[in-house]
């Protein structure tokens, strides 16, 4: 499963800039839908397109592995296809 670390990137940016950063501000700056950002921040396993990840990496000035992490699941938790 992929784990998005959007909240961590936002917290880092807020600390560096000493101000609050909203999802709407990020949406405006990246031309992404605010709902897409909300899904990344709040829903496990959200399906996010690679162009959105690319835009966010550019916005935060980070590498992809600082935004997305692969987390192993238990074999029992993975449903058969």
BAFI-3210 file (N, C-alpha, C; in Angstrom, 3 decimals, decimal comma, padded with zeros to 6 digits):
// residues 81
n [1|2|3|4|5|6|7|8|9|10|11|12|13|14|15|16|17|18|19|20|21|22|23|24|25|26|27|28|29|30|31|32|33|34|35|36|37|38|39|40|41|42|43|44|45|46|47|48|49|50|51|52|53|54|55|56|57|58|59|60|61|62|63|64|65|66|67|68|69|70|71|72|73|74|75|76|77|78|79|80|81]
n.u [000,850|000,441|001,604|000,832|002,659|001,750|000,749|002,981|004,812|003,477|003,523|006,293|006,774|005,181|006,558|009,078|008,355|006,981|004,173|000,681|-000,293|-002,605|-004,716|-006,094|-004,453|-002,235|-003,493|-004,196|-001,638|-000,547|-002,310|-003,953|-006,820|-008,537|-009,858|-008,493|-006,092|-007,060|-007,942|-005,472|-004,341|-006,066|-007,228|-006,580|-004,819|-005,626|-006,147|-003,871|-002,775|000,280|001,140|000,104|001,576|004,091|003,771|003,381|005,826|007,469|006,359|006,850|009,544|010,812|011,908|010,413|010,255|010,028|007,482|005,840|005,434|006,118|004,333|004,472|001,948|000,140|-000,036|-002,531|-004,160|-004,257|-006,429|-007,601|-007,500]
n.v [-001,163|002,275|005,037|008,308|011,186|013,779|015,457|015,622|016,964|019,402|020,253|020,570|022,688|024,692|025,049|025,945|028,340|029,639|029,973|029,314|026,843|026,149|023,586|024,630|026,734|025,288|023,864|025,973|026,880|024,698|023,932|021,790|019,864|020,678|018,640|016,361|016,698|016,568|013,900|012,619|013,399|012,358|009,816|006,417|004,635|006,131|006,851|008,394|010,392|010,341|012,806|014,614|013,975|014,711|017,501|018,200|017,452|019,327|021,685|021,438|021,117|018,643|015,178|012,299|010,129|011,390|012,160|010,017|006,729|003,279|000,812|-002,269|-004,780|-007,098|-010,499|-011,607|-009,397|-008,545|-008,693|-011,361|-011,409]
n.w [000,000|-000,653|001,163|001,701|002,449|002,856|004,899|006,571|004,910|004,672|007,344|007,701|005,897|007,034|009,441|008,520|007,227|009,168|009,374|008,724|006,395|003,969|002,484|000,340|-000,476|-001,415|-003,447|-005,169|-005,886|-007,202|-009,123|-008,628|-007,676|-004,700|-003,385|-004,217|-002,852|-000,256|-000,172|-000,374|002,042|003,964|003,380|003,330|000,858|-001,354|-004,809|-006,656|-009,313|-011,237|-012,273|-010,463|-008,190|-009,109|-009,397|-006,725|-005,582|-006,826|-005,785|-002,986|-003,074|-002,853|-002,837|-004,432|-002,661|-000,265|-000,184|-000,789|000,423|000,364|002,000|003,465|003,482|005,537|004,494|004,875|004,858|002,283|-000,324|-002,410|-006,018]
ca.u [000,000|001,182|001,286|001,181|003,164|001,402|000,648|004,342|005,396|002,827|004,054|007,660|006,668|004,663|007,644|010,083|007,829|006,347|002,807|-000,228|-000,430|-003,867|-004,834|-006,534|-003,259|-001,455|-004,286|-004,051|-000,256|-000,182|-003,413|-004,585|-008,098|-008,397|-010,361|-007,393|-005,174|-007,752|-007,877|-004,087|-004,075|-006,977|-007,751|-005,575|-004,958|-006,207|-005,540|-003,391|-002,039|001,691|001,354|-000,187|002,751|005,162|003,492|003,594|007,275|007,981|005,878|007,535|010,989|011,209|011,993|009,182|010,233|009,663|006,052|005,146|006,175|005,478|004,213|004,079|000,734|000,101|-000,580|-003,956|-004,882|-004,354|-007,540|-007,302|-008,134]
ca.v [000,000|003,536|005,992|009,664|011,953|015,165|016,204|015,870|018,015|020,652|020,636|021,075|023,991|025,623|025,331|026,773|029,668|030,165|030,387|028,223|026,548|025,433|022,768|025,503|027,437|024,324|023,598|027,132|026,968|023,530|023,680|020,517|020,000|020,584|017,324|015,421|016,875|016,065|012,435|012,225|013,670|011,720|008,494|005,403|003,981|006,992|006,693|009,706|010,322|010,711|014,234|015,302|013,758|015,533|018,899|018,372|017,417|020,634|022,689|021,293|021,006|017,382|013,980|011,500|009,280|012,220|012,396|008,733|005,614|001,973|000,118|-003,670|-005,220|-008,518|-011,322|-011,807|-008,157|-008,345|-009,504|-012,014|-010,778]
ca.w [000,000|-000,658|002,224|001,299|003,576|002,573|006,154|007,049|004,075|005,046|008,660|007,487|005,247|008,032|010,383|007,844|006,896|010,380|009,067|008,391|004,966|003,777|001,280|-000,745|-000,950|-002,203|-004,649|-006,053|-006,366|-008,021|-010,062|-008,285|-007,004|-003,250|-002,972|-004,438|-001,726|000,927|-000,236|-000,050|003,446|004,918|003,013|003,021|-000,430|-002,385|-006,124|-007,061|-010,571|-011,130|-012,528|-009,200|-007,335|-009,673|-009,044|-005,291|-005,352|-007,241|-004,836|-001,701|-003,270|-002,220|-003,678|-004,378|-001,469|000,875|-000,325|-000,887|001,001|000,210|003,275|003,280|004,149|005,875|003,417|005,171|004,596|000,834|-000,836|-003,701|-007,192]
c.u [000,902|000,671|001,758|001,557|002,933|001,353|002,037|005,013|004,782|003,375|005,466|007,641|006,169|005,754|008,682|009,609|007,116|004,962|001,975|-000,316|-001,687|-003,820|-005,261|-005,356|-002,400|-002,172|-004,130|-002,658|000,109|-001,195|-004,004|-005,908|-007,892|-008,860|-009,300|-006,410|-005,784|-007,733|-006,485|-003,829|-004,876|-007,448|-006,621|-005,862|-005,620|-005,435|-005,166|-002,544|-000,611|001,944|001,053|000,996|003,923|004,984|003,763|005,081|007,905|007,591|006,661|009,054|011,532|011,311|010,725|009,113|009,972|008,158|005,238|006,044|005,404|005,513|003,718|002,803|000,886|-000,493|-002,078|-004,780|-005,076|-005,440|-007,158|-008,057|-009,049]
c.v [001,235|004,441|007,362|010,471|013,455|015,998|016,541|016,984|019,376|021,145|021,190|022,478|025,052|026,012|026,256|028,204|030,349|030,754|029,154|028,083|025,697|024,565|023,625|026,275|026,532|024,025|024,739|027,191|025,841|023,217|022,279|020,807|019,833|019,231|016,248|015,492|016,343|014,543|011,941|012,345|012,775|010,305|007,551|004,805|004,822|006,806|008,081|009,558|010,833|012,181|015,063|015,160|014,622|017,001|019,165|018,326|018,751|021,714|022,645|021,256|019,742|016,268|013,158|010,654|010,070|012,504|011,106|007,633|004,324|001,258|-001,296|-003,957|-006,681|-009,284|-011,543|-010,570|-007,902|-009,268|-010,128|-011,329|-011,729]
c.w [000,000|000,451|001,763|002,536|003,360|003,853|006,708|006,245|004,415|006,384|008,538|006,881|006,234|009,035|009,761|007,636|008,063|010,106|008,727|006,872|004,801|002,521|000,094|-001,330|-001,836|-003,508|-005,654|-006,680|-007,329|-009,111|-009,868|-007,590|-005,498|-002,734|-003,168|-003,273|-000,434|000,974|000,134|001,447|004,391|004,596|002,647|001,642|-001,501|-003,690|-006,654|-008,326|-010,398|-011,417|-011,278|-008,245|-007,794|-009,285|-007,566|-004,929|-005,731|-006,240|-003,519|-001,840|-002,644|-003,256|-003,477|-003,112|-000,180|000,888|-000,311|-000,327|000,747|001,546|002,993|004,061|004,525|004,699|003,615|004,816|003,113|000,299|-002,177|-004,833|-007,879]
res [x|x|x|x|x|x|x|x|x|x|x|x|x|x|x|x|x|x|x|x|x|x|x|x|x|x|x|x|x|x|x|x|x|x|x|x|x|x|x|x|x|x|x|x|x|x|x|x|x|x|x|x|x|x|x|x|x|x|x|x|x|x|x|x|x|x|x|x|x|x|x|x|x|x|x|x|x|x|x|x|x]
***
